[in-house]
Amino acid sequence: MILGKSLIVVLATLTIIICSDPDVDPQILYTTEAFYTPLWLNRTGWSFGGVPVTQLEIMPSLSGHADLLYWMRYFRRSDSPVGFIYGSPPQNDDGDIDIDLVILNRVTFNTTSYRLKYRILNRNEIFKFQVEMKFFDMDIEDFFNGGMMITVQDIFANRLWQNSNNSAADSVYITQVARPIDVGGRFPLDPNEKECVVVRIGNSHNFTEQLYRLESEVRQIKNRNPCPKHYKATTVEYVFRERKLHVDWCSFKLISPSIYN
C-alpha cells in the first residue's frame, strides 16, 4: 500500500506533455464494429534504453479524462512488449476522439507520452443477428496477433453464414472481441491456463440453416461448466480446428433481434 500511495504522489507531481504526430492520419473505426490498436513498447519514441518490459506500464485514457471510454478496454500481459486498446464503438456514436498514453517506468518513475487519434464513422449496414462464441487456449494478445479477427470473419462469411445468393457474405463482421471478465466471466481456476476470448459475429441477414443446425448439435452440452475441451461432435469442428481455433461449444449462442427488445 505504501508503494501504491508513493506512485500516486509521484504521478500527481509530474508535468506530462502529450505529443502526437500531426502527419499521421487517425485510425478509422466504424460503429458497432470491433477494432484493436497494438501498442508496442519498443516503438520509436517510446524507448527507455533497454529497460525490461516488465518494468514498464502503459496507462491509456480519453484525452482530458482519467479513464478510457466505457466501450474501450486495455490489455497487456505483464511480460509482453505489446498492449492492446480494443472495443466496439456504439451505434450513432460517431466523431473524432483522442486517447492519451502515458508510458511509465515503475522503478525510476520516468515517463514518456503519446496521443492516439481515432475517427469514428457510422457503419452503413448494422447487424440484426449475432453469433456468440468462446475460444479456448488463447487470450486477447494471441487472438489479435494471430490475425484471428479476419479468420473468424472469413469462416462465417464464406462457410457458415452464406445465403443462397451469397448476399450475406458482405454484411458479416465482428461486433465484439472481449475477455471473459469484460462480459461477466471469471479468470480460469488454473493460473497456467489462458483465459479464453469471447467473440460476437454480426450480420443484417437472418441465420442460415447451417447455423440453426449447429445450435441444435451443441444443445446437449450447452452451459456445462467446465466445458469439455475435446468435444468434437459438431459437423463444422474441422473448419475451426484447421484454422487453429478451439471452440468452447458450450458457449455457442445465436442472438436474434427479439433478445435485444
N, C-alpha and C positions, 0 to 999 in steps of 0.2 A: 504493500500500500504506500509506503514511503516513496518508492521509486516512481510509482504512478503519479503521486502528487508533485514530485520534482519535475516530471516530464511536463505536466500541465503548466507549471510555473514557468519553465524554460520556454515553452511554445508561446505562452502569453506575452513574453517579453521580446520575441523575435519580430523583426521587421521583414516581412516576406514580400518580394517583388515578383509578381506573376508575369511570366513572359510568354508570348506566343509569336509564331511566325506569320506575319501578315500576308505572305505569298502562298501560304498553304490553304487550299480550299477546305471548307468544313466537310465533315463526313455526313453524307446524306442518309437519313433514316426515314422509314415510312411508318405511318400509324398502324398499329396492331401487328406489326411485323418484327420478329425477333432480330436483334443485332448484337454484335460484340466488338469491343475495341481492345486489342492486345497492348499492354503497357510493358515494354522491355526495359529492365533496369540498366542494361548495358548499352542503351541507345546513346547516340551522340548528344552531348549537352547534359546528360544525367550522370556523368562519370564521377565516381568518388575515389579514383586512383587505386583500383584493385581491391576495394573493400568487399568482403564476402557478402553475398546477397542476403544471408541470414541476419545481417546487421542492419539491413535497410528496410524501410517501411514506406509504402505509398498511401497517402491519405487524400482521397478524392472528395470533392464537394461541389455543389452548384455554386457558381461564382456569386460571392456576397452572402453565402449561407453556410451553415455548419455541416450540412449533410447533403447527400445526393437526393435527387428527385425520388418520390416514393416508388416509381416504376423502374428505377435503376438499381443495380446491385454491383458489388465489387467482390472479387475472389482472387486470392493468391495463396499458394502453398508457401509455408514459411521458408522452405529451402529452394524455391523456384526463382529463376531470373525474370519471370513474366507474371503479371497480374492481368485481370480482365474486368473491364466495365461491360455490363451486359443488361439486357432488359427488352421491353417492348413498349413503345410509346402508345398511349391510349388513343382511341378514335377521336378525331377532330381536335387533337392537341398539337397542332402544327405550329411552326415558328422556329426561331433561332435560339439556341441556348449555349452557354459557356460552362465548361467544367474545369475547375482549378485543381491541379495536382501538386501536393507538397510531398517531396521525397526526403525522408528523414533518416539520418544516420543515428541509430538509437544509442550508440556509445558516445559519440562526440557531440551530438545534437546539431551538427551541421545540416543545412538544408539546401535543396535546390527546388525549383518550381517550374511549372509549365501550365499552359492553358490549352484545353481541347475545345474545338468548335464543332457544333452539330447543327445541321439544318434539317428540320422535321417536315416532311411533306405528307399530305393526305393521300392515302392509298386509294386508287380508283375503285377497286373491287374488294370489298371487305368480306371476310368469311361469315358463313352462316352455320356451318357444321365444323366440328373439330374431332380429332382423334387424339387421345392422350396415351402416352407410352412412357415406360421407365426402362432404362438400360443399365444392366449390371456392369461391374468390372471396369468402371471409368468414373472420372469426375469431370467437372467443368473444363479444366485445362486439357484433359485428354480429348474431350468432345470437340472443343474449338480448334486445338492444334492439329487434330486428326482430320479436319475438314468434314466432320460428321453432319453439320447442318445441311450442306449440299447433298451428302449421301442420303440422308433420311428424306429430304425433299424429293430427290430423284426416285427413290423407291416408291413413294406414294404417287408421284406424278406420272410415272411410266409403268408401274406394275399393279398397284392396288386401288388407285382412285381414278381410273380412266372410264369415261362414258363411251358408249358405242361410237360416238362421233369424235372422241378424243378431246371434247371441249373442256373437260375438267382439268386437263394437264397444266394449262397455262395459269389456272387460278389457284393451284396448290402452293402453299407457302408455310413456313414455320412461324407460328404465332407466339410461341413461348419456349424458352430454354431455362431451366431452373434447377437449383439444388433441392433435394427433398426438404431441407429446413426452410427454404423460401416459400414452400407451399404447404406448410403444416406437418411435414415429416420429421424424422429424427436422424441422428447420426447412427451408423452401424454399431452394434454392440461390440464387435471385434474391431479394435483400433487399427488393425492392419488391413482391414477391408475398405475398399473405396466406396464412397457414399452414394454412387449412382447419379444419373441425370434424368430429370423429368422433361419430356418434350411434348408440345402440342403442335399438331399439324392442322391447318385450316383450309377450308375450301368453300366457295359460294355455292357449289353443286352438292346435291344430296349424296349420301353414302352409296357405294356400289354394292352389288350383291356379294362380291368377294369380301368386303368389309363386314357386312352383316353375318356372313358365314363364319368369318374369323371370330367375331364376337361370340357366336354360338359354340365354337370349338373350345374356347377358353373358359366357358361358363362354369365348368366343373371344378376349376381351381381358383376361381375369382375370389379375391380378398383373402387368400391364405397368407398367413404371416408366421414364419418366413416363407417366401415363395420358393418352390423347388426350382433351383437354378438350371437343372438339366432337363426340365420339361420340354420335350421336342415334338409334341403331338399335333402341332398346327401344320397346316399344309403350306404355309409360307415361311416356316422357320429357316429354311435354307437361304431364302432371299436375304435375310438379315445376317445370318452366320457367314455367308460368303463375303460380306462387307465388314466383317469383324465387329458386328453388333450383337450383343447378347441381351435378349429381351426378357424383362420381367412380365410374363404373360398374365400374372395375377392382377396387374395394374392396368391392363389394356381396357380402354373405355371409349365408347362412342358418345359424343356430346352433341345433342340436337338443339335447335333453337328453343324448343319448349323448356329446356333446362334453365335458360337464361331468364325466362319470364316468371 
